[in-house]
Amino acid sequence: MRLLMCVMVVLLLGGAAPARSNEPPVVRVRLETTAGAITLAIDVRHAPKTAVNFLAYVDDERLDGTRFYRAARTQQPGVGFIQGGIDTDARRRLEPVELEPTSKTGLRHVVGAISMARYGSPNSGTGNFSLLTGPRPDMDARPGYQGYAVFGRVIGGMDVVKRILAMPTSPGGEGAFKGELLMRPVTITRAVRLDGTAKPTGHVKVWKLLSGV
């Protein structure tokens, strides 16, 4: 009964990632995946809210065991983005983060950018993100369009990102995901920060309680 109550509270209310004022301006994070390691530089200085949100998922181990599930390719060979994270797993989700548009941060969707995925409203980003292998200026903010939030870049393992992008996708899927879902998603076995001190949120880890980990 106690476990059930914990699950209901987290699913209904969600958890908020606490503000952190003592992060380094750039925090490196390594994603260990079944396709190889990817190293990210998370830009706390220019996109503090989005960066702190992502670091909360890392420090809470909420990304461990999640997947890269999408490969969005363009007509230009090798150009596109891969998307990964918690997908629709509400057990791992923290409270959505406020959008930090590129018009505010000065960051852009260039080669190697890491961008916060969102669904529906602009302030709906949680624990999903995209890694770009080519420039996508259409994802930047412009008059009448708020775009997506860039909060860092790939600094190592771009070959792994491109390898995932080239993996077979299913013809199924709905909407923007049609034809872009990986037939064999790539598991993120572990996400770990390489700079600063880990600061777990302290929220209940429902997915671990249910799995008995």
Disulfide bonds with the S-S distance in Angstrom:
none
